[in-house]
């Protein structure tokens, strides 16, 4: 943030998550997903099982986004466990940048497809995922703790 309270003009850098980022990730998670935020345990497991595919976006010293993905080697399938962008940074391409970066990492590992869950009413996220080549595969009724449905979306990865 600048002294005037607006967003900083410092460039946003993507880098691997480290345990030192955990508190900032938890704060962003609770801000973005107040009804079903992941906790410390879930994020530490995402780090444990997906170190190469858990990325944070930082602007100066401030964490402004993250994406956490997992790789199922035996199935050659990737799964986007969570992606979040600070509300002040939305509509500026950061979510797309995070997603493209992690999908490229999964592709480099030989992944054939990538899946994710998204709240059925989250139209902005669904629109972004569609623009990134994800298609709705199925609906999972009552997936979220508040009873809301999830869409399972998948992107088949081809050669680039």
N, C-alpha and C positions, 0 to 999 in steps of 0.2 A: 504494500500500500504506500502511496505517496503521503506527504504531510497533509495534503488536502483531503485524504480519505479515499481517493480514487484508486483504480488498479495501477500497479507499477508498470513502467515501460521497460523494465529489465527483461532480457530475453528469457524464455522458458526453456529449461534444459531437462531432458529425459535421462535418467540414470537408474541403475538397479536399486531396489529397496534394500535398506540395511535395518537391523533392529533399532538403531537410533532414530529411525523414522516412525516407529510404531505409534507414539503418542499423537503425532500430527496426522497420521493416517486414521487413527481412531476418532479424532476430532472431526475430520472431514467426513468420515463414514456416518457419524451420528448426525451431522448437519444435512447430508444429502439423503440418507435413508433413515429417517427418525423412527419409522415403524418396525424395521427389520434389519437393523445394523448388525454387521458382523462384530464380534468381540475380539479381544486380545488372542484368545486361543485359536480362533479361526485364522487370523492373519499370521500368527506364528507358524501354523501348519502350512498355509499357502507359501510362506517363505521356505519352510523346510522342504517341501515337495516341488517347489517351482522357483528356485532362486533366479534362474536365467530369464524367467518370464513374469517376474513381479517387478514392475517398473514404477517409479514415481516421477512426477513432473514438479520441478521446483523453479520458482522465480525469485532470484536472490536467495534469501534464507527461508522463504515461505513455500510450503508444500501446497500446490494448487490442483493436483490430480494424481491418480494412480490407476494402474490396471494390473490385475493378478490373473494369471492363466496357469493351467496345469496341462501336462502332456501325459497321455496314456500310451506308453511305448508299444505295448502289445497290440493295441487297436489302431495305432497311428492316428489318434484323434486328439485334438486339443479342446480344452474347455475354458472359456472365459468365466472365471469365478466371480469377478467383480470389477467394475470400472466406475470411477467417480471423478467428476470435475467440479471444482469450486464454482458455485453459482455465479460469482463475479467474472468468471472466465468462460462461461458458456457462450455458444454461438460464435466462437472465434477459431474453431478448428482443432482445439486441443483434444477433445474426445476422439475425433477421427485420427489425429496424429498418434495418440496412445494405442488405439486399436490397430492401425496399420503397422506400427512398430512391433507390437506383440505378435500379430499374425505373421509378419515376415520372419520373426524368430522361430515361430512354430513351423513354418514352411521349411526353414533351413534345417530343422530336425527331422524332416521327412513326413510331417503330418499331412494327411489327406483331406481332413475336414476339421472345422472348428464349430463348436456348439456353444450356446449360452441360453440362460433364462432371462426373461425380461417381464416386468409387470405388464399385463395385457392392456392397462390403461395408460401406459407411459409412451404416448405418441411421439414425443421428441426423440426418445431413445430408439424406438422402433423405426422411425424414419431414418435416423443415422445408420442403423444396422442394415436396413434395406439398401441405402446408398452404397454401403460397403460390400454388398453382394450376399447378405444373409437373407434366407427365406424362412418363413414359418413352416416348421415341420409338424408341430402338434401343439395342443393346448393342454396344460396340466391344471385341472380344476383345484381350487383351494390350496395352491402351492405355498402361498405366503402365510405367515402367522395370523394376519388379519382376515384370512379367508379369500383374498384376491387370487385370481387365476394368473398363471404364468404362460407366456408363449415360449416354446422351445424353438430357437432359431438356429439355422446351420448354414455354414458357407463351405462349399466344396472348393478346395484349393487346387488350382491348375498350375501349369507352368507360367512363369512370368516372362 
